[in-house]
């Protein structure tokens, strides 16, 4: 489908469903369906999504939607997903998406080089600390070498903090920590930089946006980890904030979030929104009311994040409600009381733009100019 045909079809479908943005929100603005990726790049930012599907085997329209809006593609290239045995890599599960990204000149983002939930089962038998570290080095070398030049950013380490484990340093008591030692994050970054000189190297984590005691302790633990990495001169470039939002029991305070982002920026690091979506099981059944509540959540967070000069990218965890992890199949906690499917993303099941899309476009258009980051 030609780009202009896709845009016209989406705009017409949006109008027919009665879910276009309010005239108050967009008075005097062009309501043509614009590319999120193009709009972001005009402000010096990168936009992308995870497809949550095999793009070589999806119904017509979805792959075109991804191609139109995304300049980054977040794929599942985590260790256990691609390495079933030591040194034996199989990318078949993601090959269709890898080919798709290459055909549209999209860069890859995320992928989690090290994550406690995606550590291969065989790593438990890695031997002593020296042997375990060598397996990690071999893995990082294999991944960064294979995808050099195709990756915008690596999540070098994902979700390594958990203050509930009551360690003084706030780190999670994980098999990675037990086998590799408490300096494993530092040397994982050094190893990644050794084999990929250009990618943005990221520490990525979740539950850092809201005003509650648990997330406050997580913010303190993260900032402590960043200080430790900086003091050790680890080659970290950015912090990834997953940003899985929930309408139910939400307690977002803009000024608190702004101060937190400033704390990261003051350490000389960039910021990436890496997994943005909104769980809507606390919203009404009525679609218009629900979509507006979801859009308002996107707006509250993005207006603050986009105002930070440290922000370099925004990635949503999916693009269409047809392909989202926020379903009861993934977790019973994601089920809505009314049994209706969730609507957490910028486009609906039929790939029509929702209020969340229009909110994102407006936030990007109104954002200050950013300075894109590419490691030299």
LINSULKA-V475749 format. One record per run of one state. SS is the DSSP state (helix for helix, strand for strand, loop for the rest). FROM is the first residue (numbers start at 1). TO is the last residue. If there is no record, write none. Layout:
SS	FROM	TO
SS	FROM	TO
This chain:
loop	1	2
helix	3	17
loop	18	22
helix	23	26
loop	27	35
helix	36	42
loop	43	45
strand	46	49
loop	50	61
helix	62	69
loop	70	71
strand	72	74
loop	75	78
helix	79	82
strand	83	85
loop	86	87
strand	88	89
loop	90	91
helix	92	103
loop	104	106
strand	107	110
loop	111	113
strand	114	115
helix	116	118
loop	119	120
helix	121	125
loop	126	128
helix	129	146
loop	147	150
strand	151	158
loop	159	160
strand	161	161
loop	162	162
helix	163	165
loop	166	170
strand	171	171
loop	172	174
helix	175	180
loop	181	183
helix	184	195
loop	196	199
strand	200	205
loop	206	212
helix	213	231
loop	232	237
strand	238	241
loop	242	243
strand	244	246
loop	247	253
helix	254	266
loop	267	269
strand	270	279
loop	280	286
helix	287	307
loop	308	310
strand	311	316
loop	317	319
strand	320	320
loop	321	331
helix	332	334
loop	335	346
strand	347	347
loop	348	352
strand	353	353
loop	354	354
helix	355	366
loop	367	376
